[in-house]
Amino acid sequence: MSSKKPLRIECCNTDDFYIVISNNLQPKIGDTDSSGYGLDLLSKRYELLKIPQGLIIEQTPAQFTVKVKLIRK
């Protein structure tokens, strides 16, 4: 990210009870390692709760989007 190419994050909710978080994709500068476990663990927790499509991850060349299902009682 830079002032010329800022990271733009958008959050919204949907009528079908998802919270949607998306951001524009930008290549990382330098060696920044990530464990990659965060979204995987969240997905597994939804599976344990037997909530289908609890976490939906979508990626295009320009955007990364995560949809998180709200848990209602």
PDB file of N, CA, C, O and CB in Angstrom:
ATOM      1  N   MET A   1       0.843  -1.169   0.000  1.00  0.00           N
ATOM      2  CA  MET A   1       0.000   0.000   0.000  1.00  0.00           C
ATOM      3  C   MET A   1       0.892   1.238   0.000  1.00  0.00           C
ATOM      4  O   MET A   1       2.040   1.215   0.444  1.00  0.00           O
ATOM      5  CB  MET A   1      -0.961  -0.005   1.216  1.00  0.00           C
ATOM      6  N   SER A   2       0.336   2.270  -0.496  1.00  0.00           N
ATOM      7  CA  SER A   2       1.025   3.557  -0.512  1.00  0.00           C
ATOM      8  C   SER A   2      -0.042   4.634  -0.650  1.00  0.00           C
ATOM      9  O   SER A   2      -1.224   4.340  -0.827  1.00  0.00           O
ATOM     10  CB  SER A   2       2.086   3.639  -1.679  1.00  0.00           C
ATOM     11  N   SER A   3       0.391   5.873  -0.565  1.00  0.00           N
ATOM     12  CA  SER A   3      -0.583   6.953  -0.722  1.00  0.00           C
ATOM     13  C   SER A   3      -1.115   7.002  -2.155  1.00  0.00           C
ATOM     14  O   SER A   3      -2.225   7.476  -2.399  1.00  0.00           O
ATOM     15  CB  SER A   3       0.048   8.305  -0.343  1.00  0.00           C
ATOM     16  N   LYS A   4      -0.305   6.502  -3.102  1.00  0.00           N
ATOM     17  CA  LYS A   4      -0.761   6.474  -4.486  1.00  0.00           C
ATOM     18  C   LYS A   4      -1.677   5.288  -4.757  1.00  0.00           C
ATOM     19  O   LYS A   4      -2.550   5.362  -5.622  1.00  0.00           O
ATOM     20  CB  LYS A   4       0.426   6.434  -5.426  1.00  0.00           C
ATOM     21  N   LYS A   5      -1.480   4.178  -4.011  1.00  0.00           N
ATOM     22  CA  LYS A   5      -2.301   2.983  -4.171  1.00  0.00           C
ATOM     23  C   LYS A   5      -2.766   2.520  -2.794  1.00  0.00           C
ATOM     24  O   LYS A   5      -2.243   1.538  -2.268  1.00  0.00           O
ATOM     25  CB  LYS A   5      -1.514   1.852  -4.905  1.00  0.00           C
ATOM     26  N   PRO A   6      -3.741   3.214  -2.200  1.00  0.00           N
ATOM     27  CA  PRO A   6      -4.189   2.844  -0.848  1.00  0.00           C
ATOM     28  C   PRO A   6      -4.969   1.528  -0.841  1.00  0.00           C
ATOM     29  O   PRO A   6      -5.579   1.137  -1.836  1.00  0.00           O
ATOM     30  CB  PRO A   6      -5.057   3.958  -0.259  1.00  0.00           C
ATOM     31  N   LEU A   7      -4.928   0.866   0.306  1.00  0.00           N
ATOM     32  CA  LEU A   7      -5.733  -0.328   0.510  1.00  0.00           C
ATOM     33  C   LEU A   7      -7.147   0.130   0.835  1.00  0.00           C
ATOM     34  O   LEU A   7      -7.355   0.897   1.775  1.00  0.00           O
ATOM     35  CB  LEU A   7      -5.145  -1.238   1.649  1.00  0.00           C
ATOM     36  N   ARG A   8      -8.100  -0.331   0.072  1.00  0.00           N
ATOM     37  CA  ARG A   8      -9.498   0.063   0.277  1.00  0.00           C
ATOM     38  C   ARG A   8     -10.261  -1.147   0.819  1.00  0.00           C
ATOM     39  O   ARG A   8     -10.363  -2.185   0.164  1.00  0.00           O
ATOM     40  CB  ARG A   8     -10.149   0.591  -1.060  1.00  0.00           C
ATOM     41  N   ILE A   9     -10.784  -0.988   2.009  1.00  0.00           N
ATOM     42  CA  ILE A   9     -11.517  -2.061   2.663  1.00  0.00           C
ATOM     43  C   ILE A   9     -12.981  -1.668   2.751  1.00  0.00           C
ATOM     44  O   ILE A   9     -13.313  -0.565   3.184  1.00  0.00           O
ATOM     45  CB  ILE A   9     -10.938  -2.363   4.070  1.00  0.00           C
ATOM     46  N   GLU A  10     -13.852  -2.576   2.338  1.00  0.00           N
ATOM     47  CA  GLU A  10     -15.292  -2.334   2.399  1.00  0.00           C
ATOM     48  C   GLU A  10     -15.945  -3.412   3.258  1.00  0.00           C
ATOM     49  O   GLU A  10     -15.603  -4.590   3.159  1.00  0.00           O
ATOM     50  CB  GLU A  10     -15.917  -2.311   0.974  1.00  0.00           C
ATOM     51  N   CYS A  11     -16.875  -3.002   4.091  1.00  0.00           N
ATOM     52  CA  CYS A  11     -17.642  -3.926   4.929  1.00  0.00           C
ATOM     53  C   CYS A  11     -19.118  -3.644   4.734  1.00  0.00           C
ATOM     54  O   CYS A  11     -19.540  -2.489   4.674  1.00  0.00           O
ATOM     55  CB  CYS A  11     -17.246  -3.797   6.432  1.00  0.00           C
ATOM     56  N   CYS A  12     -19.897  -4.709   4.636  1.00  0.00           N
ATOM     57  CA  CYS A  12     -21.347  -4.550   4.536  1.00  0.00           C
ATOM     58  C   CYS A  12     -22.001  -5.834   5.014  1.00  0.00           C
ATOM     59  O   CYS A  12     -21.327  -6.831   5.272  1.00  0.00           O
ATOM     60  CB  CYS A  12     -21.787  -4.207   3.075  1.00  0.00           C
ATOM     61  N   ASN A  13     -23.305  -5.798   5.127  1.00  0.00           N
ATOM     62  CA  ASN A  13     -24.054  -7.008   5.457  1.00  0.00           C
ATOM     63  C   ASN A  13     -25.047  -7.282   4.336  1.00  0.00           C
ATOM     64  O   ASN A  13     -25.394  -6.397   3.554  1.00  0.00           O
ATOM     65  CB  ASN A  13     -24.786  -6.867   6.831  1.00  0.00           C
ATOM     66  N   THR A  14     -25.494  -8.536   4.281  1.00  0.00           N
ATOM     67  CA  THR A  14     -26.418  -8.922   3.221  1.00  0.00           C
ATOM     68  C   THR A  14     -27.743  -9.362   3.831  1.00  0.00           C
ATOM     69  O   THR A  14     -27.844  -9.606   5.033  1.00  0.00           O
ATOM     70  CB  THR A  14     -25.819 -10.052   2.350  1.00  0.00           C
ATOM     71  N   ASP A  15     -28.741  -9.455   2.985  1.00  0.00           N
ATOM     72  CA  ASP A  15     -30.060  -9.883   3.443  1.00  0.00           C
ATOM     73  C   ASP A  15     -30.088 -11.348   3.879  1.00  0.00           C
ATOM     74  O   ASP A  15     -30.973 -11.767   4.625  1.00  0.00           O
ATOM     75  CB  ASP A  15     -31.076  -9.661   2.348  1.00  0.00           C
ATOM     76  N   ASP A  16     -29.100 -12.130   3.399  1.00  0.00           N
ATOM     77  CA  ASP A  16     -29.055 -13.542   3.782  1.00  0.00           C
ATOM     78  C   ASP A  16     -28.069 -13.795   4.939  1.00  0.00           C
ATOM     79  O   ASP A  16     -27.514 -14.887   5.066  1.00  0.00           O
ATOM     80  CB  ASP A  16     -28.667 -14.398   2.570  1.00  0.00           C
ATOM     81  N   PHE A  17     -27.865 -12.774   5.770  1.00  0.00           N
ATOM     82  CA  PHE A  17     -27.152 -12.872   7.042  1.00  0.00           C
ATOM     83  C   PHE A  17     -25.662 -13.177   6.911  1.00  0.00           C
ATOM     84  O   PHE A  17     -25.134 -14.032   7.623  1.00  0.00           O
ATOM     85  CB  PHE A  17     -27.786 -13.920   7.877  1.00  0.00           C
ATOM     86  N   TYR A  18     -24.996 -12.488   6.013  1.00  0.00           N
ATOM     87  CA  TYR A  18     -23.544 -12.535   5.909  1.00  0.00           C
ATOM     88  C   TYR A  18     -22.975 -11.154   6.192  1.00  0.00           C
ATOM     89  O   TYR A  18     -23.602 -10.139   5.889  1.00  0.00           O
ATOM     90  CB  TYR A  18     -23.104 -13.034   4.514  1.00  0.00           C
ATOM     91  N   ILE A  19     -21.795 -11.125   6.769  1.00  0.00           N
ATOM     92  CA  ILE A  19     -20.986  -9.916   6.814  1.00  0.00           C
ATOM     93  C   ILE A  19     -19.956 -10.093   5.712  1.00  0.00           C
ATOM     94  O   ILE A  19     -19.289 -11.125   5.645  1.00  0.00           O
ATOM     95  CB  ILE A  19     -20.311  -9.681   8.243  1.00  0.00           C
ATOM     96  N   VAL A  20     -19.822  -9.103   4.854  1.00  0.00           N
ATOM     97  CA  VAL A  20     -18.933  -9.185   3.705  1.00  0.00           C
ATOM     98  C   VAL A  20     -17.809  -8.168   3.886  1.00  0.00           C
ATOM     99  O   VAL A  20     -18.059  -6.978   4.078  1.00  0.00           O
ATOM    100  CB  VAL A  20     -19.708  -8.936   2.373  1.00  0.00           C
ATOM    101  N   ILE A  21     -16.576  -8.651   3.824  1.00  0.00           N
ATOM    102  CA  ILE A  21     -15.396  -7.801   3.932  1.00  0.00           C
ATOM    103  C   ILE A  21     -14.594  -7.994   2.663  1.00  0.00           C
ATOM    104  O   ILE A  21     -14.250  -9.122   2.308  1.00  0.00           O
ATOM    105  CB  ILE A  21     -14.543  -8.137   5.210  1.00  0.00           C
ATOM    106  N   SER A  22     -14.295  -6.905   1.977  1.00  0.00           N
ATOM    107  CA  SER A  22     -13.518  -7.019   0.742  1.00  0.00           C
ATOM    108  C   SER A  22     -12.473  -5.917   0.680  1.00  0.00           C
ATOM    109  O   SER A  22     -12.635  -4.840   1.255  1.00  0.00           O
ATOM    110  CB  SER A  22     -14.440  -6.955  -0.495  1.00  0.00           C
ATOM    111  N   ASN A  23     -11.399  -6.219  -0.032  1.00  0.00           N
ATOM    112  CA  ASN A  23     -10.362  -5.221  -0.249  1.00  0.00           C
ATOM    113  C   ASN A  23      -9.733  -5.436  -1.616  1.00  0.00           C
ATOM    114  O   ASN A  23      -9.768  -6.528  -2.183  1.00  0.00           O
ATOM    115  CB  ASN A  23      -9.292  -5.285   0.863  1.00  0.00           C
ATOM    116  N   ASN A  24      -9.158  -4.358  -2.122  1.00  0.00           N
ATOM    117  CA  ASN A  24      -8.464  -4.456  -3.393  1.00  0.00           C
ATOM    118  C   ASN A  24      -7.140  -5.199  -3.170  1.00  0.00           C
ATOM    119  O   ASN A  24      -6.483  -5.019  -2.145  1.00  0.00           O
ATOM    120  CB  ASN A  24      -8.222  -3.040  -4.009  1.00  0.00           C
ATOM    121  N   LEU A  25      -6.765  -6.027  -4.134  1.00  0.00           N
ATOM    122  CA  LEU A  25      -5.531  -6.794  -4.026  1.00  0.00           C
ATOM    123  C   LEU A  25      -4.345  -5.941  -4.443  1.00  0.00           C
ATOM    124  O   LEU A  25      -4.384  -5.211  -5.433  1.00  0.00           O
ATOM    125  CB  LEU A  25      -5.604  -8.065  -4.882  1.00  0.00           C
ATOM    126  N   GLN A  26      -3.291  -6.063  -3.648  1.00  0.00           N
ATOM    127  CA  GLN A  26      -2.047  -5.379  -3.966  1.00  0.00           C
ATOM    128  C   GLN A  26      -0.903  -6.315  -3.627  1.00  0.00           C
ATOM    129  O   GLN A  26      -0.929  -6.970  -2.584  1.00  0.00           O
ATOM    130  CB  GLN A  26      -1.921  -4.027  -3.196  1.00  0.00           C
ATOM    131  N   PRO A  27       0.099  -6.390  -4.488  1.00  0.00           N
ATOM    132  CA  PRO A  27       1.228  -7.265  -4.182  1.00  0.00           C
ATOM    133  C   PRO A  27       1.985  -6.776  -2.951  1.00  0.00           C
ATOM    134  O   PRO A  27       2.141  -5.574  -2.734  1.00  0.00           O
ATOM    135  CB  PRO A  27       2.176  -7.353  -5.381  1.00  0.00           C
ATOM    136  N   LYS A  28       2.457  -7.744  -2.145  1.00  0.00           N
ATOM    137  CA  LYS A  28       3.230  -7.393  -0.958  1.00  0.00           C
ATOM    138  C   LYS A  28       4.640  -6.992  -1.366  1.00  0.00           C
ATOM    139  O   LYS A  28       5.227  -7.567  -2.282  1.00  0.00           O
ATOM    140  CB  LYS A  28       3.266  -8.568   0.044  1.00  0.00           C
ATOM    141  N   ILE A  29       5.164  -6.007  -0.674  1.00  0.00           N
ATOM    142  CA  ILE A  29       6.528  -5.558  -0.906  1.00  0.00           C
ATOM    143  C   ILE A  29       7.401  -6.179   0.176  1.00  0.00           C
ATOM    144  O   ILE A  29       7.139  -5.993   1.364  1.00  0.00           O
ATOM    145  CB  ILE A  29       6.631  -3.991  -0.901  1.00  0.00           C
ATOM    146  N   GLY A  30       8.415  -6.900  -0.215  1.00  0.00           N
ATOM    147  CA  GLY A  30       9.309  -7.513   0.757  1.00  0.00           C
ATOM    148  C   GLY A  30       8.816  -8.877   1.189  1.00  0.00           C
ATOM    149  O   GLY A  30       7.829  -9.393   0.666  1.00  0.00           O
ATOM    150  N   ASP A  31       9.517  -9.452   2.151  1.00  0.00           N
ATOM    151  CA  ASP A  31       9.208 -10.782   2.659  1.00  0.00           C
ATOM    152  C   ASP A  31       8.351 -10.679   3.908  1.00  0.00           C
ATOM    153  O   ASP A  31       8.873 -10.607   5.021  1.00  0.00           O
ATOM    154  CB  ASP A  31      10.496 -11.565   2.956  1.00  0.00           C
ATOM    155  N   THR A  32       7.042 -10.672   3.729  1.00  0.00           N
ATOM    156  CA  THR A  32       6.110 -10.665   4.841  1.00  0.00           C
ATOM    157  C   THR A  32       5.413 -12.015   4.858  1.00  0.00           C
ATOM    158  O   THR A  32       4.547 -12.294   4.028  1.00  0.00           O
ATOM    159  CB  THR A  32       5.083  -9.489   4.728  1.00  0.00           C
ATOM    160  N   ASP A  33       5.800 -12.846   5.813  1.00  0.00           N
ATOM    161  CA  ASP A  33       5.212 -14.177   5.895  1.00  0.00           C
ATOM    162  C   ASP A  33       3.910 -14.145   6.673  1.00  0.00           C
ATOM    163  O   ASP A  33       3.747 -13.373   7.618  1.00  0.00           O
ATOM    164  CB  ASP A  33       6.186 -15.155   6.541  1.00  0.00           C
ATOM    165  N   SER A  34       3.003 -14.988   6.261  1.00  0.00           N
ATOM    166  CA  SER A  34       1.731 -15.153   6.940  1.00  0.00           C
ATOM    167  C   SER A  34       1.537 -16.639   7.195  1.00  0.00           C
ATOM    168  O   SER A  34       1.896 -17.467   6.358  1.00  0.00           O
ATOM    169  CB  SER A  34       0.551 -14.556   6.106  1.00  0.00           C
ATOM    170  N   SER A  35       0.975 -16.978   8.339  1.00  0.00           N
ATOM    171  CA  SER A  35       0.764 -18.392   8.649  1.00  0.00           C
ATOM    172  C   SER A  35      -0.322 -19.000   7.765  1.00  0.00           C
ATOM    173  O   SER A  35      -0.287 -20.193   7.462  1.00  0.00           O
ATOM    174  CB  SER A  35       0.392 -18.562  10.125  1.00  0.00           C
ATOM    175  N   GLY A  36      -1.297 -18.169   7.346  1.00  0.00           N
ATOM    176  CA  GLY A  36      -2.369 -18.674   6.511  1.00  0.00           C
ATOM    177  C   GLY A  36      -3.400 -19.509   7.254  1.00  0.00           C
ATOM    178  O   GLY A  36      -4.269 -20.119   6.631  1.00  0.00           O
ATOM    179  N   TYR A  37      -3.314 -19.542   8.571  1.00  0.00           N
ATOM    180  CA  TYR A  37      -4.220 -20.381   9.351  1.00  0.00           C
ATOM    181  C   TYR A  37      -5.522 -19.690   9.733  1.00  0.00           C
ATOM    182  O   TYR A  37      -6.502 -20.375  10.022  1.00  0.00           O
ATOM    183  CB  TYR A  37      -3.529 -20.842  10.589  1.00  0.00           C
ATOM    184  N   GLY A  38      -5.570 -18.398   9.745  1.00  0.00           N
ATOM    185  CA  GLY A  38      -6.731 -17.673  10.244  1.00  0.00           C
ATOM    186  C   GLY A  38      -8.040 -18.047   9.575  1.00  0.00           C
ATOM    187  O   GLY A  38      -8.984 -18.454  10.253  1.00  0.00           O
ATOM    188  N   LEU A  39      -8.115 -17.917   8.268  1.00  0.00           N
ATOM    189  CA  LEU A  39      -9.355 -18.233   7.552  1.00  0.00           C
ATOM    190  C   LEU A  39      -9.630 -19.725   7.553  1.00  0.00           C
ATOM    191  O   LEU A  39     -10.786 -20.145   7.587  1.00  0.00           O
ATOM    192  CB  LEU A  39      -9.287 -17.721   6.118  1.00  0.00           C
ATOM    193  N   ASP A  40      -8.574 -20.529   7.516  1.00  0.00           N
ATOM    194  CA  ASP A  40      -8.759 -21.979   7.552  1.00  0.00           C
ATOM    195  C   ASP A  40      -9.368 -22.420   8.881  1.00  0.00           C
ATOM    196  O   ASP A  40     -10.285 -23.241   8.899  1.00  0.00           O
ATOM    197  CB  ASP A  40      -7.421 -22.696   7.320  1.00  0.00           C
ATOM    198  N   LEU A  41      -8.868 -21.885   9.985  1.00  0.00           N
ATOM    199  CA  LEU A  41      -9.418 -22.237  11.300  1.00  0.00           C
ATOM    200  C   LEU A  41     -10.859 -21.762  11.446  1.00  0.00           C
ATOM    201  O   LEU A  41     -11.696 -22.472  12.004  1.00  0.00           O
ATOM    202  CB  LEU A  41      -8.557 -21.636  12.416  1.00  0.00           C
ATOM    203  N   LEU A  42     -11.146 -20.577  10.949  1.00  0.00           N
ATOM    204  CA  LEU A  42     -12.513 -20.063  11.011  1.00  0.00           C
ATOM    205  C   LEU A  42     -13.457 -20.958  10.214  1.00  0.00           C
ATOM    206  O   LEU A  42     -14.567 -21.248  10.662  1.00  0.00           O
ATOM    207  CB  LEU A  42     -12.572 -18.619  10.482  1.00  0.00           C
ATOM    208  N   SER A  43     -13.023 -21.391   9.046  1.00  0.00           N
ATOM    209  CA  SER A  43     -13.831 -22.285   8.225  1.00  0.00           C
ATOM    210  C   SER A  43     -14.094 -23.610   8.948  1.00  0.00           C
ATOM    211  O   SER A  43     -15.212 -24.124   8.912  1.00  0.00           O
ATOM    212  CB  SER A  43     -13.138 -22.543   6.882  1.00  0.00           C
ATOM    213  N   LYS A  44     -13.080 -24.155   9.596  1.00  0.00           N
ATOM    214  CA  LYS A  44     -13.240 -25.414  10.331  1.00  0.00           C
ATOM    215  C   LYS A  44     -14.192 -25.270  11.513  1.00  0.00           C
ATOM    216  O   LYS A  44     -14.902 -26.218  11.850  1.00  0.00           O
ATOM    217  CB  LYS A  44     -11.887 -25.909  10.821  1.00  0.00           C
ATOM    218  N   ARG A  45     -14.217 -24.119  12.134  1.00  0.00           N
ATOM    219  CA  ARG A  45     -15.160 -23.896  13.245  1.00  0.00           C
ATOM    220  C   ARG A  45     -16.597 -23.899  12.750  1.00  0.00           C
ATOM    221  O   ARG A  45     -17.483 -24.436  13.415  1.00  0.00           O
ATOM    222  CB  ARG A  45     -14.857 -22.566  13.956  1.00  0.00           C
ATOM    223  N   TYR A  46     -16.833 -23.308  11.595  1.00  0.00           N
ATOM    224  CA  TYR A  46     -18.182 -23.358  11.015  1.00  0.00           C
ATOM    225  C   TYR A  46     -18.568 -24.792  10.665  1.00  0.00           C
ATOM    226  O   TYR A  46     -19.721 -25.188  10.833  1.00  0.00           O
ATOM    227  CB  TYR A  46     -18.266 -22.467   9.759  1.00  0.00           C
ATOM    228  N   GLU A  47     -17.592 -25.575  10.174  1.00  0.00           N
ATOM    229  CA  GLU A  47     -17.868 -26.979   9.876  1.00  0.00           C
ATOM    230  C   GLU A  47     -18.240 -27.743  11.137  1.00  0.00           C
ATOM    231  O   GLU A  47     -19.162 -28.559  11.115  1.00  0.00           O
ATOM    232  CB  GLU A  47     -16.659 -27.631   9.206  1.00  0.00           C
ATOM    233  N   LEU A  48     -17.533 -27.492  12.243  1.00  0.00           N
ATOM    234  CA  LEU A  48     -17.849 -28.155  13.507  1.00  0.00           C
ATOM    235  C   LEU A  48     -19.250 -27.803  13.995  1.00  0.00           C
ATOM    236  O   LEU A  48     -19.928 -28.628  14.608  1.00  0.00           O
ATOM    237  CB  LEU A  48     -16.823 -27.780  14.568  1.00  0.00           C
ATOM    238  N   LEU A  49     -19.677 -26.580  13.721  1.00  0.00           N
ATOM    239  CA  LEU A  49     -21.016 -26.145  14.100  1.00  0.00           C
ATOM    240  C   LEU A  49     -22.074 -26.602  13.102  1.00  0.00           C
ATOM    241  O   LEU A  49     -23.262 -26.333  13.279  1.00  0.00           O
ATOM    242  CB  LEU A  49     -21.053 -24.637  14.230  1.00  0.00           C
ATOM    243  N   LYS A  50     -21.638 -27.291  12.057  1.00  0.00           N
ATOM    244  CA  LYS A  50     -22.526 -27.795  11.005  1.00  0.00           C
ATOM    245  C   LYS A  50     -23.327 -26.681  10.335  1.00  0.00           C
ATOM    246  O   LYS A  50     -24.518 -26.819  10.058  1.00  0.00           O
ATOM    247  CB  LYS A  50     -23.477 -28.829  11.581  1.00  0.00           C
ATOM    248  N   ILE A  51     -22.629 -25.572  10.085  1.00  0.00           N
ATOM    249  CA  ILE A  51     -23.231 -24.444   9.381  1.00  0.00           C
ATOM    250  C   ILE A  51     -22.682 -24.465   7.950  1.00  0.00           C
ATOM    251  O   ILE A  51     -21.513 -24.147   7.730  1.00  0.00           O
ATOM    252  CB  ILE A  51     -22.921 -23.066  10.109  1.00  0.00           C
ATOM    253  N   PRO A  52     -23.523 -24.837   6.981  1.00  0.00           N
ATOM    254  CA  PRO A  52     -23.035 -24.882   5.600  1.00  0.00           C
ATOM    255  C   PRO A  52     -22.726 -23.484   5.083  1.00  0.00           C
ATOM    256  O   PRO A  52     -23.438 -22.524   5.378  1.00  0.00           O
ATOM    257  CB  PRO A  52     -24.063 -25.563   4.690  1.00  0.00           C
ATOM    258  N   GLN A  53     -21.681 -23.393   4.327  1.00  0.00           N
ATOM    259  CA  GLN A  53     -21.234 -22.123   3.737  1.00  0.00           C
ATOM    260  C   GLN A  53     -21.102 -21.033   4.795  1.00  0.00           C
ATOM    261  O   GLN A  53     -21.532 -19.898   4.591  1.00  0.00           O
ATOM    262  CB  GLN A  53     -22.210 -21.671   2.643  1.00  0.00           C
ATOM    263  N   GLY A  54     -20.503 -21.393   5.927  1.00  0.00           N
ATOM    264  CA  GLY A  54     -20.287 -20.413   6.988  1.00  0.00           C
ATOM    265  C   GLY A  54     -19.252 -19.380   6.619  1.00  0.00           C
ATOM    266  O   GLY A  54     -19.313 -18.238   7.075  1.00  0.00           O
ATOM    267  N   LEU A  55     -18.307 -19.774   5.799  1.00  0.00           N
ATOM    268  CA  LEU A  55     -17.249 -18.876   5.350  1.00  0.00           C
ATOM    269  C   LEU A  55     -17.069 -19.069   3.851  1.00  0.00           C
ATOM    270  O   LEU A  55     -16.809 -20.180   3.389  1.00  0.00           O
ATOM    271  CB  LEU A  55     -15.910 -19.140   6.118  1.00  0.00           C
ATOM    272  N   ILE A  56     -17.205 -17.997   3.102  1.00  0.00           N
ATOM    273  CA  ILE A  56     -17.046 -18.047   1.654  1.00  0.00           C
ATOM    274  C   ILE A  56     -15.921 -17.089   1.280  1.00  0.00           C
ATOM    275  O   ILE A  56     -15.968 -15.901   1.602  1.00  0.00           O
ATOM    276  CB  ILE A  56     -18.382 -17.680   0.913  1.00  0.00           C
ATOM    277  N   ILE A  57     -14.917 -17.617   0.603  1.00  0.00           N
ATOM    278  CA  ILE A  57     -13.766 -16.802   0.194  1.00  0.00           C
ATOM    279  C   ILE A  57     -13.779 -16.710  -1.321  1.00  0.00           C
ATOM    280  O   ILE A  57     -13.850 -17.720  -2.021  1.00  0.00           O
ATOM    281  CB  ILE A  57     -12.408 -17.409   0.712  1.00  0.00           C
ATOM    282  N   GLU A  58     -13.708 -15.482  -1.817  1.00  0.00           N
ATOM    283  CA  GLU A  58     -13.700 -15.253  -3.262  1.00  0.00           C
ATOM    284  C   GLU A  58     -12.530 -14.340  -3.597  1.00  0.00           C
ATOM    285  O   GLU A  58     -12.246 -13.382  -2.879  1.00  0.00           O
ATOM    286  CB  GLU A  58     -15.051 -14.632  -3.750  1.00  0.00           C
ATOM    287  N   GLN A  59     -11.858 -14.653  -4.700  1.00  0.00           N
ATOM    288  CA  GLN A  59     -10.745 -13.814  -5.115  1.00  0.00           C
ATOM    289  C   GLN A  59     -10.748 -13.657  -6.621  1.00  0.00           C
ATOM    290  O   GLN A  59     -10.877 -14.630  -7.364  1.00  0.00           O
ATOM    291  CB  GLN A  59      -9.413 -14.400  -4.639  1.00  0.00           C
ATOM    292  N   THR A  60     -10.605 -12.422  -7.058  1.00  0.00           N
ATOM    293  CA  THR A  60     -10.442 -12.103  -8.466  1.00  0.00           C
ATOM    294  C   THR A  60      -9.058 -11.462  -8.606  1.00  0.00           C
ATOM    295  O   THR A  60      -8.402 -11.206  -7.597  1.00  0.00           O
ATOM    296  CB  THR A  60     -11.598 -11.147  -8.996  1.00  0.00           C
ATOM    297  N   PRO A  61      -8.612 -11.204  -9.810  1.00  0.00           N
ATOM    298  CA  PRO A  61      -7.315 -10.531  -9.944  1.00  0.00           C
ATOM    299  C   PRO A  61      -7.267  -9.157  -9.278  1.00  0.00           C
ATOM    300  O   PRO A  61      -6.184  -8.662  -8.968  1.00  0.00           O
ATOM    301  CB  PRO A  61      -6.973 -10.385 -11.401  1.00  0.00           C
ATOM    302  N   ALA A  62      -8.411  -8.543  -9.056  1.00  0.00           N
ATOM    303  CA  ALA A  62      -8.435  -7.197  -8.490  1.00  0.00           C
ATOM    304  C   ALA A  62      -8.929  -7.125  -7.050  1.00  0.00           C
ATOM    305  O   ALA A  62      -8.692  -6.118  -6.383  1.00  0.00           O
ATOM    306  CB  ALA A  62      -9.287  -6.330  -9.334  1.00  0.00           C
ATOM    307  N   GLN A  63      -9.612  -8.162  -6.543  1.00  0.00           N
ATOM    308  CA  GLN A  63     -10.271  -8.036  -5.241  1.00  0.00           C
ATOM    309  C   GLN A  63     -10.279  -9.357  -4.470  1.00  0.00           C
ATOM    310  O   GLN A  63     -10.347 -10.442  -5.048  1.00  0.00           O
ATOM    311  CB  GLN A  63     -11.701  -7.541  -5.426  1.00  0.00           C
ATOM    312  N   PHE A  64     -10.205  -9.223  -3.131  1.00  0.00           N
ATOM    313  CA  PHE A  64     -10.292 -10.358  -2.213  1.00  0.00           C
ATOM    314  C   PHE A  64     -11.504 -10.127  -1.325  1.00  0.00           C
ATOM    315  O   PHE A  64     -11.634  -9.062  -0.722  1.00  0.00           O
ATOM    316  CB  PHE A  64      -8.975 -10.524  -1.359  1.00  0.00           C
ATOM    317  N   THR A  65     -12.402 -11.121  -1.236  1.00  0.00           N
ATOM    318  CA  THR A  65     -13.641 -10.972  -0.480  1.00  0.00           C
ATOM    319  C   THR A  65     -13.852 -12.176   0.423  1.00  0.00           C
ATOM    320  O   THR A  65     -13.646 -13.320   0.016  1.00  0.00           O
ATOM    321  CB  THR A  65     -14.839 -10.795  -1.427  1.00  0.00           C
ATOM    322  N   VAL A  66     -14.269 -11.899   1.663  1.00  0.00           N
ATOM    323  CA  VAL A  66     -14.618 -12.949   2.613  1.00  0.00           C
ATOM    324  C   VAL A  66     -16.035 -12.671   3.089  1.00  0.00           C
ATOM    325  O   VAL A  66     -16.355 -11.558   3.507  1.00  0.00           O
ATOM    326  CB  VAL A  66     -13.606 -13.009   3.819  1.00  0.00           C
ATOM    327  N   LYS A  67     -16.884 -13.700   3.021  1.00  0.00           N
ATOM    328  CA  LYS A  67     -18.253 -13.600   3.519  1.00  0.00           C
ATOM    329  C   LYS A  67     -18.362 -14.504   4.749  1.00  0.00           C
ATOM    330  O   LYS A  67     -18.085 -15.701   4.672  1.00  0.00           O
ATOM    331  CB  LYS A  67     -19.306 -14.004   2.408  1.00  0.00           C
ATOM    332  N   VAL A  68     -18.764 -13.930   5.873  1.00  0.00           N
ATOM    333  CA  VAL A  68     -18.856 -14.651   7.135  1.00  0.00           C
ATOM    334  C   VAL A  68     -20.327 -14.730   7.546  1.00  0.00           C
ATOM    335  O   VAL A  68     -20.984 -13.708   7.741  1.00  0.00           O
ATOM    336  CB  VAL A  68     -17.999 -13.958   8.243  1.00  0.00           C
ATOM    337  N   LYS A  69     -20.822 -15.938   7.671  1.00  0.00           N
ATOM    338  CA  LYS A  69     -22.236 -16.149   8.030  1.00  0.00           C
ATOM    339  C   LYS A  69     -22.453 -15.774   9.493  1.00  0.00           C
ATOM    340  O   LYS A  69     -21.710 -16.212  10.371  1.00  0.00           O
ATOM    341  CB  LYS A  69     -22.664 -17.634   7.778  1.00  0.00           C
ATOM    342  N   LEU A  70     -23.470 -14.964   9.746  1.00  0.00           N
ATOM    343  CA  LEU A  70     -23.830 -14.638  11.110  1.00  0.00           C
ATOM    344  C   LEU A  70     -24.522 -15.837  11.758  1.00  0.00           C
ATOM    345  O   LEU A  70     -25.353 -16.499  11.137  1.00  0.00           O
ATOM    346  CB  LEU A  70     -24.736 -13.391  11.152  1.00  0.00           C
ATOM    347  N   ILE A  71     -24.176 -16.098  12.985  1.00  0.00           N
ATOM    348  CA  ILE A  71     -24.778 -17.220  13.711  1.00  0.00           C
ATOM    349  C   ILE A  71     -25.943 -16.681  14.499  1.00  0.00           C
ATOM    350  O   ILE A  71     -25.776 -15.822  15.365  1.00  0.00           O
ATOM    351  CB  ILE A  71     -23.747 -17.931  14.648  1.00  0.00           C
ATOM    352  N   ARG A  72     -27.138 -17.190  14.197  1.00  0.00           N
ATOM    353  CA  ARG A  72     -28.354 -16.730  14.882  1.00  0.00           C
ATOM    354  C   ARG A  72     -28.868 -17.851  15.749  1.00  0.00           C
ATOM    355  O   ARG A  72     -28.780 -19.025  15.389  1.00  0.00           O
ATOM    356  CB  ARG A  72     -29.446 -16.273  13.870  1.00  0.00           C
ATOM    357  N   LYS A  73     -29.405 -17.481  16.894  1.00  0.00           N
ATOM    358  CA  LYS A  73     -29.999 -18.472  17.807  1.00  0.00           C
ATOM    359  C   LYS A  73     -31.489 -18.358  17.783  1.00  0.00           C
ATOM    360  O   LYS A  73     -32.176 -19.103  18.482  1.00  0.00           O
ATOM    361  CB  LYS A  73     -29.485 -18.296  19.237  1.00  0.00           C
TER     362      LYS A  73
END
